[in-house]
Amino acid sequence: MKENIWGRMLNLDRRWIFLFIGVVCIVPFFVPFGLPVIPTRHVISIFDYIEELGPENAIFVSFDFDPGTDPENMPMAVAITRHAFARHIPVFFTANGPLAQGMLESGFAYITNPLSEGYFHVVSWSEWASYREMGITDRSELEAAWEADGHVLPDNAAGWVFEGRDFAKLGYLPYFSLVILGMTSSIAAQYPEDMNGNPLVEMPMLQEHKNLREVDLATTFSGTAACTWWITFGREKIGLPVAFGVTAVSATDYTIFIQSGQIVGQMGGLRGAAEYEVLLQQRGYFDKPDRAFVGMDVQNAAHLLILFFIVLGNIAYFAGGFHKKGVLLKGRR
Amino acid sequence: MYETIGIWVAAMFTLAIYSFLYKENPLYRLGEHLAVGISTGYFIVLTYTQVLKPRLIDPVFQESQWILLFPAVLGLLYVTRFFPKIAWLSRYPMAFIMGTSMGVGFPLSMKASVLRQLEATILPLYQPGMPWQDLAGNIVLVFGTLAALIYFFFSKPHKGLFFGTGSKIGVWVIMIGFGATFGFTVMGRISLLIGRVQFLLKDWLGVIH
C-alpha cells in the first residue's frame, strides 16, 4: 500500500524523534530562555520547616538512590544539605545501598569542592581534636575559636563545616529498613563508626541526638519505594517528621502521603529540585541557583517538542482517516 | 590526572550507551555489561569492608565474640542453594528473614499505607472558612475515589445511573491519573538525559559553565 503524507508521519522513524530531542536538549544550554521557576507549596513547606531549625536540632539526609536517578535526586539532596549547612543544622548522612553510598560520596564532594560555587569548607574530625580536648564543642564557640587561631575562610566558601559537629557520614548498612527501626532506639548501636572510621559516640552531634526520637526531620531522596521505609519505621513508629525527594516518575505514587499529612512536603523530579534552589536564592542563602535550575530551560524546551509531536501525531491520525480504518499502516494498531 | 581519565571514560561510555538509540551495537553491549559487572563488584567490596569485616570478622577473631558465628552460619546456609542434596537448608535463613520482616513490618506497613490513607479519605467535604480550592479538592478526592472503585466492581453490570455513570466517571478519573503519571514519566526521562548532556557539555567538553 502506498503511504500518503499522514501515513508517513505516523510511521516516522523514531530515530528522527531521538535526534530532535537530542538537539533540543543541547541548544538551551547555549541560548537560555530564562523561563521562571515558581516554587510550589509542597516544596515551600519543606523549606519553611528547615528554616525553623538551627544548631540545636538535627536532620537526616538519606541518599536512597543509585546512579540511574542521579540527575533528578542529586540536586535535591545537594540543595537540602546546603540549606542545612548554611543554618548550621547538624546533618546525618545515610544511604540505603552500596551504590547509594557512592552517590553520598559524590554529592558531599560536590558540596565541599572549592571549585563549586558557595562550597562549604570541611574541617575533618582529626583537625579539630585539640578543640574537643579543651571542651569546645558548641557550634558558635567552635567556629570563633577556630578562626581566632588564624584559620581564614576562603573567599568563595559559604562557611565551615566541622565533622562530628555539623555532619556525620554514616553510610550504608544492609536491610536498611531495619536499620531505620534500630535507629529509633540508638543511632550508635547501628553505626558504631562513621564511613571514615571515626567513633560516633564521641561526636558532639550524636551526644545531643542519640536516636531518631531526638532528630527533627528525615529527608529521603529516592527513585524507589525505599522512601516509604522512613514513613513506615520512622513516621508511624515514633512520629519522626519526614520529607520526600522523589523522581518524577514516582511523584504521583507518593503524593498520597502529602494528602494524608504523613510527610512535611515533597520535591518531585528535577522541577522540585529547581524550586528548592530558587527558594535558596530568593531567601538570600546563595547568589544564584544550581544545576537543577539550569536544566529547567532544557526541560521546558523538550516538553514543548513532545507536545508538538503528540499534536502532530493526532492530526495525522484523524486527518489520514485512521480512526475509521482502525488499522495503521505496516500492521500497527 | 585520574579525574580527567575518569571523565573521559565516563563520557565514552555515555556515548556508547546512547549509541543504542541508533541501533544495537557491540559498544552498547560492552557498556551495558560493564555497568552490571562493576556495580556487582562495587557491591561486594563495600559489603565486605563496611559490613562483614567490621561487624563479623574483626569482632570474632580479634574480640572473640563467638556468638556472632550463629548468625554467620545461618547466613551461610543460603549458599546451600547451589547443592541440590542439601538445598533445603537454605529455607531456614529465608524463613528467619521472612518471619522477622513480616513481624516487624506488617503492623507498621498496614498503619502507614492503608489505615492512614483510609483516614485521609474520610473527611468532611466542607468546613466553615475553608478555601474554595480545598473544597473542590475534597469533592474530587472523595467522588473520584468512589468512581474509580465502582469501575473495579465487577459483581454488577456497569449499567444504570449508579454503576453505569459511576464506572464511566471512574474511567475518566483513572485516565487522568495515568496522564499525570505519563507527564511525570516524560519529565523524569528528559531529566536523566539533561543530566548526561550537562556532564558531557560541562565536565567533559567544558563548553558550558
Chai-1 contact restraints between the chains, C-beta under 6 A:
chainA,res_idxA,chainB,res_idxB,connection_type,confidence,min_distance_angstrom,max_distance_angstrom,comment,restraint_id
A,F18,B,L21,contact,1.0,0.0,6.0,A-B,restraint_1
A,C25,B,L193,contact,1.0,0.0,6.0,A-B,restraint_2
A,C25,B,V197,contact,1.0,0.0,6.0,A-B,restraint_3
A,I26,B,V197,contact,1.0,0.0,6.0,A-B,restraint_4
A,F29,B,L201,contact,1.0,0.0,6.0,A-B,restraint_5
A,F29,B,I208,contact,1.0,0.0,6.0,A-B,restraint_6
A,P71,B,S191,contact,1.0,0.0,6.0,A-B,restraint_7
A,P71,B,L192,contact,1.0,0.0,6.0,A-B,restraint_8
A,P71,B,G195,contact,1.0,0.0,6.0,A-B,restraint_9
A,E72,B,S191,contact,1.0,0.0,6.0,A-B,restraint_10
A,P98,B,Y42,contact,1.0,0.0,6.0,A-B,restraint_11
A,P98,B,F43,contact,1.0,0.0,6.0,A-B,restraint_12
A,P98,B,L46,contact,1.0,0.0,6.0,A-B,restraint_13
A,P174,B,V51,contact,1.0,0.0,6.0,A-B,restraint_14
A,I231,B,A112,contact,1.0,0.0,6.0,A-B,restraint_15
A,T232,B,L108,contact,1.0,0.0,6.0,A-B,restraint_16
A,T232,B,S109,contact,1.0,0.0,6.0,A-B,restraint_17
A,T232,B,A112,contact,1.0,0.0,6.0,A-B,restraint_18
A,E236,B,L108,contact,1.0,0.0,6.0,A-B,restraint_19
A,E236,B,K111,contact,1.0,0.0,6.0,A-B,restraint_20
A,E236,B,A112,contact,1.0,0.0,6.0,A-B,restraint_21
A,K237,B,L108,contact,1.0,0.0,6.0,A-B,restraint_22
A,T247,B,G188,contact,1.0,0.0,6.0,A-B,restraint_23
A,A248,B,F184,contact,1.0,0.0,6.0,A-B,restraint_24
A,A248,B,M187,contact,1.0,0.0,6.0,A-B,restraint_25
A,A248,B,G188,contact,1.0,0.0,6.0,A-B,restraint_26
A,V249,B,F184,contact,1.0,0.0,6.0,A-B,restraint_27
A,V249,B,T185,contact,1.0,0.0,6.0,A-B,restraint_28
A,V249,B,G188,contact,1.0,0.0,6.0,A-B,restraint_29
A,A251,B,F184,contact,1.0,0.0,6.0,A-B,restraint_30
A,T252,B,A180,contact,1.0,0.0,6.0,A-B,restraint_31
A,T252,B,T181,contact,1.0,0.0,6.0,A-B,restraint_32
A,T252,B,F184,contact,1.0,0.0,6.0,A-B,restraint_33
A,I256,B,Q117,contact,1.0,0.0,6.0,A-B,restraint_34
A,Q259,B,A120,contact,1.0,0.0,6.0,A-B,restraint_35
A,S260,B,R116,contact,1.0,0.0,6.0,A-B,restraint_36
A,S260,B,Q117,contact,1.0,0.0,6.0,A-B,restraint_37
A,S260,B,A120,contact,1.0,0.0,6.0,A-B,restraint_38
A,Q262,B,R116,contact,1.0,0.0,6.0,A-B,restraint_39
A,G269,B,M187,contact,1.0,0.0,6.0,A-B,restraint_40
A,G269,B,G188,contact,1.0,0.0,6.0,A-B,restraint_41
A,G269,B,S191,contact,1.0,0.0,6.0,A-B,restraint_42
A,L270,B,S191,contact,1.0,0.0,6.0,A-B,restraint_43
A,G295,B,I194,contact,1.0,0.0,6.0,A-B,restraint_44
A,V298,B,I194,contact,1.0,0.0,6.0,A-B,restraint_45
A,Q299,B,I190,contact,1.0,0.0,6.0,A-B,restraint_46
A,A302,B,I190,contact,1.0,0.0,6.0,A-B,restraint_47
A,I306,B,V186,contact,1.0,0.0,6.0,A-B,restraint_48
